[in-house]
Amino acid sequence: MRYAWRRSLRPLHETGSRERALLADWHYADPQLHLDELDAPVVVLLGERGMGKSVTLEQERIRLQEQGASVTWLNLGKDVFDISTAGSALLDAFHVPEEASEHYVLLDSLDEGLSDVPGLAKVLAHKLAEVSLQQRARIRLRITCRTTRWPESLEDELRRLWTGEHAVTLMALAPLSLQDMQIAAEAHHLDGAEFTEMINSRGLTALAQQPVTLIPLLKACENREPLPETVVEAYQQACRRLCTETRQEGSEHQSRPAADHLLEVARWVAAALQFSSATALVDHEPAAE
């Protein structure tokens, strides 16, 4: 189900990805903007799974198409399978039509693409570098990616190609507002005001500010099931949802472990992160300092 939200964005402070991963939920500059209000040549929308990045980007695509803008959409998690298809798809995406003064390239799910094609960031940077300066000046690039998978090397290359101040802007989705929660509740045939009052009375407002933890609460109310009594119960419910496979059938990935097994692994990882200086778990060797 898609909700009639117009998500607010907040610019992330300039900081390395390790620190950004830790601070992404709250370490924002003050202004709140919307994606359609950003005129930067490159906007990167960061955030973890289930926060609504892809939906926000899709809404931007619909808005641009309705305005008659030149738009190319590419889902890097579904539309590329190897280095060859990635290069071909990106080459097509970065082709600017002669009649277009601006050409929007919307690249969704870079993190998923990196899981399938580890060299995808290098291919992306290489194909952008091949675009002429004149054509690159007409490109408006929008990318979504999980915070902890965002490649610093790609960010450096983007800043090399677009050198103006704020030409490359990193943003994060702001938490859902009270109005957003009520809109979602009404979409599930619930009384919006009553739902938010119930959530607040149980101390669940913070969890309800993110779609991935709001949706289970909405579905429980819609099905007349009891809501979690505590924040701990609600958080466990959200973690189990995150450990459940959501990719479409037909993926070539290996079979996914059971949710209970993943939850146990997640507990160990969380403990290791809590009692160490690390801010994220990665599947590659960190770059030398």
N, C-alpha and C positions, 0 to 999 in steps of 0.2 A: 504494500500500500504506500502511495506517495502522498505526503501531506503538503498543504498549501503554505509552506514556510518560505520566507525570504531571509535566508540565513545571514547574519552579520559576521564580518571577518575582523580580525585584529592583526596588525603587523607584528611579526616576531622581531625581537631585537637581534642585531647582528651578533651572532655567536656561533661557535663551532657546533657540529651536529651532536656531539656527545652531550654537551651541556643543553643543547636545544631539546634533545629527547627527554631530558629530565624536567625541563621547565615549560614544555610546550603547552601544558594545560592551564598555566596561569601567568607566565612571565611575558606579559604583553605590554606594548606601548598602549597609551590610553584610547586613541581614536577607534571607533567602530565604523566599518565601511561595508559596502556590498560589492560583489564581484563586478557588477556592471558599472560601478562608479570608478573603477581603477583603470587608469589610462597608461599604466606602465607597459612597455613592450613585452616584458616577461613577468608573469605572476605564477608562483609556485604555491599550491595549496597543500599544506602539510597537516597531518593528524593521524591518529591511530585508527584501527579498524572500527567500522560501525559509527563513525562520527558524522557521516553524511557528505563526504568530499565528492563522491561520484555523482550523487543526486544534485548537488550544487552546480557541478560542472555541466551536467545534462540540462539543467534549467537555463544556464547561460547559453548553451547551444540553441535551445528552442527560442530564446529571446532574440538571439542574433539572426536566426533564420527567418523569424517573423519580420524582422526589420530589413530583410533582403541583403544582409551582409554576406561576404564570402567566407565560408566556414568549412574546415575539414576536421572531422572527428575521428580519432583513432584510439581504440581500447588496447593498450599495450599488453594487457593480461589475456586477451582473447584473440587479437587479430595478428599477432606475430608469433612465430614458432621456432625460429632460429635466426642466426645472423643474416642470412640471405633475405628472408621475408621481412625482417626488421628494416634492413637497408632499403629495400624496394618500397615498402610502405611509407617510410619516412621521406624518401625522395619525392614520392608523389604528394605527400602532405605538405611539404615545403615549397611546392611549385605555386607561385603566385600568379593568378590569372591577370592578363594584361589590363583588363578593364577595372580591376579592383585597386582602390587606393589603399585599402587595408585588407589583410587576409588573416583570419583567425585560425590558429591551429590548436586544437584542444586534445591534449594527450592525457588519457585517463589511465589510472592504475599502473604507474611506472613500477611500483614495488612488486606487483604480480608479474610484470614482464621480466623483471630482474631475476625472479625465481626460476623462470623458464629459460631465459637467455642471459646468463651472467654478464656477457659483454655488451648488453643493451645500452648502458650509459655511454660507453665509448662510441658505439655506432651513432647514437643520437648526437653526440658532440661533433663527430666527424661529418655527418650529413649537414649539420647547421653551418659548420665552417666552410663547406663547399658552396653554400648559397652566397650569391654576390652581395656586396655591401648595399647596393641599391634595392635589391629585392628584400634583404633582411630588414631594411628600414621600414618596410611595409608589413612585416609579419608581426602579429600579436600572438604570442605563445602563452598558453595556459597549461599547466601540468599539475596532476594530483599524485601524491605519493605518501606512504606512511612515513612518519617522522624518522623512525629509526632506520629506514632503508634509503633515505635520501642520500645520494652520493655527493660528498664534498667536492670530488674531482669534477663532476658535472656542473656544480654551482660555480666553481672557479672558471670553467670554460664559458659558461653563460655570461659571467661578469666580464670576461675578456672580450667577448663578441659584442656585448651591449655595455658600453662604458659610461653612459650618463649616470648622474646621481639618481638613485631609486629606479634605475632602468630595470633591474632585477629585484623584484619584491617578493619576499617570503611571507605568507599569511597563514593563519590558523582560524578555524571556525570558532566563533564565540559560543559559549554555552547557550542552550535553548532558553528563551525567555518564558515568563509565565504565560504570555499570550500564545507562544508556540505550543506549550503543553496543552493549553485549552483547545487550540485548533485540532491537535492530534486526538484529544479525547472525544471531541464532537464527531470526528471522522469515524470513531468506533461506536457511535450512537450513545455516548456518555454525556453527562452534564459536565461541561468543562470546569465550572467554578467548584462544583462538589468534588471533582477528581483532584484538583490542585489543593483544595483544603485537606482532603484525606491524605495526600502525599506529604503535605507539610506537617500534619499532626503526627505522622510516624517518623519524621526526620529523614524522609527520603528525597527531599527536594534536590540535593546535590546529584544524586544518581539519576533523577528524572531530567537533568539538564543535558544529558547525552542520549541520542537516539537508541544506542545499543542497550542501554539500561532502562530507558523509558518504555520501549516497546513491550517487553515482558510484563511490565506493570499494567499497561493498557489492555493487553490480551487477557490478563488474569481478571481484570474488572469486567471486560466484555463477556467473558465466559462465566461470570459470577463465581470465580474461584477466590479463595482468601488471599489477600495481599501479604507479602512478607511482613512479619511483625517488627523486624529490626533491620537496620542498615546492613548488618552482617549477612542476614538471610538474603536480602535483595542483591548484595554484591556476589554471593555464591551463585545465585540464579543467573546473574549476568555473566559470570565466569564460565558457567556451564554452556551458556549460549555461544560464547566466543570459542569454546572448544568443540563446537558442533560444525560439521562440514557444511559450507554454504555455496561452494562452487557448483556449477551446473554439471549434470551427468555427462559423461563422455570425455572428461578431462583425462589426460594421459598420465597424471600424477599417480604415485603409488597409493595403495589403499591407506586410508587414514586410521590411526589408532582410536580406540574407544575413548569417549569423553572422560570417563573416570581416570583412565591412564594419563591423559593429557593434563587433567586437573592436578594429579599427583606430581607430575613433572613440573607443572607451573608453580606449585608450592615450593619445591626445591629451588627453582630458578629465582623466585621472589625472595626467598631467604638469602640466597647467595648475593643478590643485588643489594638487599637491605643492609647486609653486614660487610659490604665491600665498597671500594671507591668507584666501582663501575656504575654507569648510568643506563646501559642498554646491553642486550645480548645480540651478538652479530654472528653471522655464519662465515666470516672470513677474517683473515689476519688484519688487525688494525694497522693503518698507515703509520710509518715511522714519524715521530715527532720532530 
